[in-house]
């Protein structure tokens, strides 16, 4: 069950970076709405990470959490914000995914 919490925590990390990116260039209530989403997803991400580390080793949980966030954020950037999907960028993201799978297999 704690692997589930860890995966959701990583997805919340993607959500808070998305909110942070959307807040850029806005003002007024729109800015506050995106910052509110950032605060909500940041808090939820941390709480779920804490829950996951009650039984999972921190040395496994933390890299998996940040890896999910990093991969997810890059994919959101590529698909939603039209950031470049160069060979090297995709190569290193694939390497990161392989590392996350490896940590899960040995954890």
C-alpha positions as CSV (number, residue, x, y, z in Angstrom):
1,X,0.0,0.0,0.0
2,X,2.9,2.4,0.7
3,X,4.2,2.0,-2.8
4,X,0.8,3.3,-3.9
5,X,1.2,6.3,-1.6
6,X,4.6,6.9,-3.0
7,X,3.4,6.9,-6.6
8,X,0.6,9.3,-5.7
9,X,3.1,11.5,-3.9
10,X,5.3,11.6,-7.0
11,X,2.3,12.5,-9.1
12,X,1.4,15.3,-6.7
13,X,5.0,16.6,-7.2
14,X,4.2,16.8,-10.9
15,X,1.0,18.6,-10.1
16,X,2.7,21.2,-7.9
17,X,5.3,22.0,-10.5
18,X,2.6,22.3,-13.1
19,X,0.7,24.8,-10.9
20,X,4.0,26.7,-10.3
21,X,4.6,26.9,-14.1
22,X,1.0,28.1,-14.7
23,X,1.3,30.8,-12.0
24,X,4.2,32.4,-14.0
25,X,3.0,35.4,-15.9
26,X,-0.4,35.7,-14.1
27,X,-1.6,38.0,-11.5
28,X,-4.5,38.7,-9.2
29,X,-6.9,35.9,-8.4
30,X,-5.6,33.7,-11.2
31,X,-2.1,33.8,-9.6
32,X,-3.5,33.1,-6.1
33,X,-5.5,30.1,-7.6
34,X,-2.4,28.6,-9.1
35,X,-0.3,29.2,-5.9
36,X,-3.2,27.6,-3.9
37,X,-2.9,24.6,-6.1
38,X,0.9,24.6,-5.6
39,X,0.5,24.7,-1.8
40,X,-2.2,22.0,-1.8
41,X,-0.2,19.6,-4.0
42,X,3.1,20.3,-2.2
43,X,1.5,19.5,1.2
44,X,-0.2,16.4,-0.1
45,X,3.0,15.2,-1.8
46,X,5.0,15.6,1.5
47,X,2.3,14.0,3.6
48,X,2.1,11.0,1.3
49,X,5.9,10.7,1.2
50,X,6.0,10.7,5.0
51,X,3.3,8.0,5.0
52,X,5.2,5.9,2.4
53,X,8.5,6.1,4.4
54,X,6.9,4.6,7.5
55,X,7.6,1.2,5.9
56,X,9.7,1.8,2.8
57,X,13.4,2.6,3.2
58,X,14.1,6.4,2.8
59,X,17.0,5.6,0.5
60,X,14.6,4.0,-1.9
61,X,11.5,6.1,-1.4
62,X,13.1,9.5,-1.8
63,X,14.8,8.8,-5.2
64,X,11.6,7.1,-6.5
65,X,9.6,10.1,-5.4
66,X,11.9,12.6,-7.0
67,X,12.3,10.4,-10.1
68,X,8.5,10.2,-10.6
69,X,8.4,14.0,-10.2
70,X,11.2,14.6,-12.6
71,X,10.0,12.3,-15.3
72,X,6.4,13.5,-15.0
73,X,7.5,17.1,-15.1
74,X,9.6,16.6,-18.2
75,X,6.7,14.8,-19.9
76,X,4.2,17.6,-18.9
77,X,6.7,20.1,-20.3
78,X,7.0,18.2,-23.6
79,X,3.3,17.4,-24.1
80,X,1.6,20.5,-22.6
81,X,4.2,23.3,-22.9
82,X,5.7,22.1,-26.2
83,X,9.3,21.9,-24.8
84,X,11.8,20.2,-27.0
85,X,11.9,16.4,-27.0
86,X,15.5,16.0,-28.1
87,X,17.3,12.6,-28.3
88,X,19.5,13.3,-25.3
89,X,16.6,14.5,-23.2
90,X,14.6,11.4,-23.9
91,X,17.7,9.2,-23.5
92,X,18.3,10.5,-20.0
93,X,14.7,10.4,-19.0
94,X,14.6,6.7,-20.1
95,X,17.8,6.1,-18.0
96,X,16.0,7.7,-15.0
97,X,13.0,5.5,-15.5
98,X,15.2,2.5,-15.6
99,X,16.8,3.6,-12.4
100,X,13.5,4.0,-10.7
101,X,12.4,0.5,-11.8
102,X,15.7,-0.9,-10.5
103,X,15.2,0.7,-7.1
104,X,11.7,-0.7,-6.9
105,X,13.0,-4.2,-7.8
106,X,15.7,-4.2,-5.1
107,X,13.6,-2.3,-2.5
